[in-house]
Amino acid sequence: MLLEEKMDQQETQNDELKQRVEEVIQQLRPALQMDGGDMELVGLEENTVKLRLTGACAGCPMSSMTLKMGIEARLKQVIPEIKEVVAV
């Protein structure tokens, strides 16, 4: 029973973290959309955010810079538990 309670607690924490990540993404999304791009949250594993860049961002040579210097930096600033952001 103790193992089930621990797993439920971890799942709840992960859901809360995912919700916080979604809120930050919603704040950042308009900046990408102004240039014809967008992003979607694919998943969250062990405090690593997995994002998919879409639209103009998908083929842009600056997308890795946007991902690390923009999106990842902001997520880490707002949610210190985030380790990194990776594109999938």
Backbone bond lengths (Angstrom), bond angles and torsions (degrees), N, CA, C in turn:
res aa  C-N    CA-C-N  psi(-1)  N-CA   C-N-CA  omega(-1)  CA-C   N-CA-C  phi
1 M - - - 1.444 - - 1.529 111.37 -
2 L 1.302 117.78 -36.49 1.453 121.82 -179.20 1.528 111.09 -63.51
3 L 1.324 117.36 -38.34 1.467 121.92 179.34 1.529 110.49 -64.17
4 E 1.335 116.37 -41.95 1.465 120.13 178.45 1.523 111.27 -62.72
5 E 1.321 117.07 -41.56 1.461 121.00 179.34 1.528 110.85 -63.53
6 K 1.327 116.32 -40.84 1.460 120.60 179.20 1.527 110.80 -65.28
7 M 1.329 117.04 -41.39 1.463 120.83 178.95 1.524 110.85 -65.26
8 D 1.347 116.79 -40.31 1.470 120.57 177.44 1.521 110.97 -62.84
9 Q 1.329 116.15 -41.09 1.461 121.19 179.82 1.536 110.20 -64.37
10 Q 1.333 117.72 -42.97 1.467 121.14 178.93 1.522 110.67 -64.71
11 E 1.319 117.03 -39.60 1.456 121.19 179.39 1.526 110.73 -64.37
12 T 1.330 116.45 -41.39 1.464 121.40 178.20 1.526 110.74 -63.58
13 Q 1.340 116.40 -43.63 1.463 120.46 178.25 1.515 110.94 -63.18
14 N 1.333 117.50 -40.63 1.458 121.59 179.49 1.529 110.44 -65.52
15 D 1.330 117.09 -39.98 1.467 120.87 177.84 1.527 110.76 -63.43
16 E 1.328 116.58 -41.34 1.463 120.69 179.12 1.530 110.77 -65.56
17 L 1.315 116.79 -41.79 1.465 121.53 178.72 1.527 109.94 -64.71
18 K 1.316 116.16 -42.66 1.471 120.54 179.16 1.527 110.44 -61.16
19 Q 1.322 116.94 -40.27 1.467 121.15 178.48 1.529 110.76 -63.47
20 R 1.322 117.26 -41.59 1.466 121.04 178.45 1.528 110.55 -64.56
21 V 1.334 116.98 -39.52 1.469 121.17 178.04 1.528 109.43 -63.35
22 E 1.324 116.88 -44.13 1.471 121.02 179.17 1.528 111.31 -59.05
23 E 1.330 116.89 -38.93 1.463 120.77 179.87 1.528 111.09 -63.95
24 V 1.322 117.47 -41.58 1.471 121.02 178.79 1.527 109.59 -67.79
25 I 1.325 116.95 -41.24 1.467 120.65 178.43 1.524 110.10 -59.18
26 Q 1.327 117.15 -41.00 1.466 120.38 179.47 1.529 111.55 -63.12
27 Q 1.328 116.57 -32.32 1.466 120.35 177.85 1.532 111.29 -71.82
28 L 1.336 116.50 -35.26 1.466 121.22 -176.71 1.527 113.09 -84.84
29 R 1.305 116.77 -25.16 1.472 122.34 -173.92 1.532 114.12 -52.45
30 P 1.343 120.88 -44.05 1.469 119.73 -178.51 1.534 114.01 -57.54
31 A 1.313 117.76 -34.14 1.466 120.20 179.37 1.526 110.79 -64.20
32 L 1.322 117.46 -40.20 1.462 120.76 177.67 1.528 110.51 -70.82
33 Q 1.308 116.37 -40.41 1.463 120.25 -178.07 1.521 112.51 -65.61
34 M 1.332 117.69 -28.00 1.465 120.11 177.18 1.523 111.48 -62.98
35 D 1.333 116.14 -27.20 1.466 120.60 179.49 1.523 112.09 -101.79
36 G 1.324 117.68 12.27 1.458 121.32 176.55 1.522 114.70 87.23
37 G 1.313 117.30 11.51 1.462 120.43 -179.84 1.512 111.93 -112.30
38 D 1.303 114.96 -177.01 1.455 121.33 177.01 1.526 108.28 -167.32
39 M 1.316 116.15 177.16 1.463 120.98 178.05 1.510 109.10 -148.37
40 E 1.316 115.03 154.29 1.457 119.65 175.57 1.519 108.60 -137.30
41 L 1.316 115.03 143.67 1.457 121.51 177.88 1.517 107.96 -79.07
42 V 1.328 116.36 119.03 1.459 121.65 -179.94 1.522 110.27 -91.07
43 G 1.324 116.65 -38.60 1.450 119.49 -179.50 1.512 112.40 -175.91
44 L 1.317 114.19 175.84 1.455 122.31 -179.88 1.525 106.39 -143.59
45 E 1.327 116.35 113.88 1.463 121.07 -179.20 1.515 109.77 -130.86
46 E 1.328 115.58 122.89 1.463 121.70 177.74 1.529 111.64 49.50
47 N 1.331 115.06 46.44 1.463 123.56 178.37 1.523 114.10 64.08
48 T 1.323 117.01 20.69 1.456 122.84 171.92 1.524 107.74 -107.77
49 V 1.325 115.46 123.09 1.453 121.74 -179.04 1.528 108.73 -87.67
50 K 1.336 115.56 131.21 1.466 121.15 177.27 1.517 107.88 -110.02
51 L 1.330 115.21 117.77 1.467 122.04 -177.92 1.518 110.80 -118.38
52 R 1.313 115.27 151.02 1.456 121.43 170.95 1.517 107.01 -115.73
53 L 1.328 115.91 121.21 1.464 120.77 175.12 1.521 107.28 -87.32
54 T 1.331 116.58 134.07 1.457 120.94 -176.00 1.524 110.69 -127.35
55 G 1.320 115.43 175.84 1.460 120.98 179.46 1.517 110.60 64.58
56 A 1.314 116.60 -139.47 1.461 121.52 -178.38 1.528 111.83 -62.07
57 C 1.326 117.66 -25.63 1.473 121.16 -179.51 1.527 112.11 -69.60
58 A 1.323 116.87 -27.95 1.467 120.99 -175.48 1.525 112.25 -59.72
59 G 1.307 118.41 -38.29 1.456 120.46 -177.16 1.517 113.87 -109.42
60 C 1.296 117.20 5.39 1.457 121.37 -175.22 1.527 111.72 -75.64
61 P 1.327 117.53 132.44 1.461 119.95 178.48 1.536 113.42 -67.13
62 M 1.314 117.23 -16.96 1.464 121.06 179.12 1.537 112.74 -93.02
63 S 1.320 117.12 3.60 1.464 119.84 -174.77 1.525 112.93 -62.86
64 S 1.324 117.67 -34.77 1.474 118.99 178.83 1.527 110.27 -67.74
65 M 1.316 116.99 -34.58 1.463 121.22 176.72 1.536 109.95 -67.85
66 T 1.316 116.20 -43.84 1.468 121.18 177.34 1.520 110.06 -59.76
67 L 1.318 115.96 -43.34 1.457 121.10 -177.85 1.523 111.54 -63.73
68 K 1.324 117.79 -49.87 1.465 121.50 -174.67 1.533 112.88 -81.40
69 M 1.313 117.20 -49.87 1.465 120.79 -173.44 1.529 112.66 -81.30
70 G 1.304 117.09 -23.72 1.454 120.50 -179.06 1.520 112.48 -103.19
71 I 1.329 115.51 -69.98 1.464 121.04 -173.32 1.530 111.57 -66.65
72 E 1.334 117.03 -51.60 1.466 119.65 -178.51 1.527 111.80 -62.69
73 A 1.323 116.24 -43.16 1.467 120.02 -179.42 1.526 110.76 -60.02
74 R 1.323 116.94 -43.73 1.468 120.12 -179.28 1.527 111.33 -68.41
75 L 1.325 116.95 -43.13 1.464 119.46 178.91 1.530 111.30 -60.53
76 K 1.327 117.06 -43.02 1.466 120.70 179.46 1.522 111.60 -66.74
77 Q 1.318 116.39 -33.24 1.459 120.68 178.88 1.531 110.47 -66.77
78 V 1.318 116.43 -44.08 1.456 121.54 -176.65 1.534 112.02 -82.69
79 I 1.346 115.93 -35.28 1.469 121.45 -176.35 1.530 107.93 -127.48
80 P 1.317 118.36 87.15 1.470 122.08 -175.20 1.537 114.84 -57.98
81 E 1.334 117.30 -20.54 1.466 119.96 -179.64 1.535 112.47 -69.23
82 I 1.322 117.64 -19.22 1.462 121.10 -178.92 1.525 109.53 -67.86
83 K 1.347 115.21 128.47 1.470 120.48 179.06 1.513 112.07 -86.62
84 E 1.345 115.48 -46.28 1.466 119.53 179.51 1.513 110.25 -162.39
85 V 1.329 114.42 168.75 1.449 122.34 175.86 1.517 107.05 -122.83
86 V 1.332 116.41 129.99 1.466 120.58 -179.46 1.525 109.13 -125.07
87 A 1.309 115.49 147.88 1.457 121.52 176.13 1.528 108.78 -89.23
88 V 1.318 115.11 140.74 1.465 119.91 177.39 1.504 109.66 -126.89
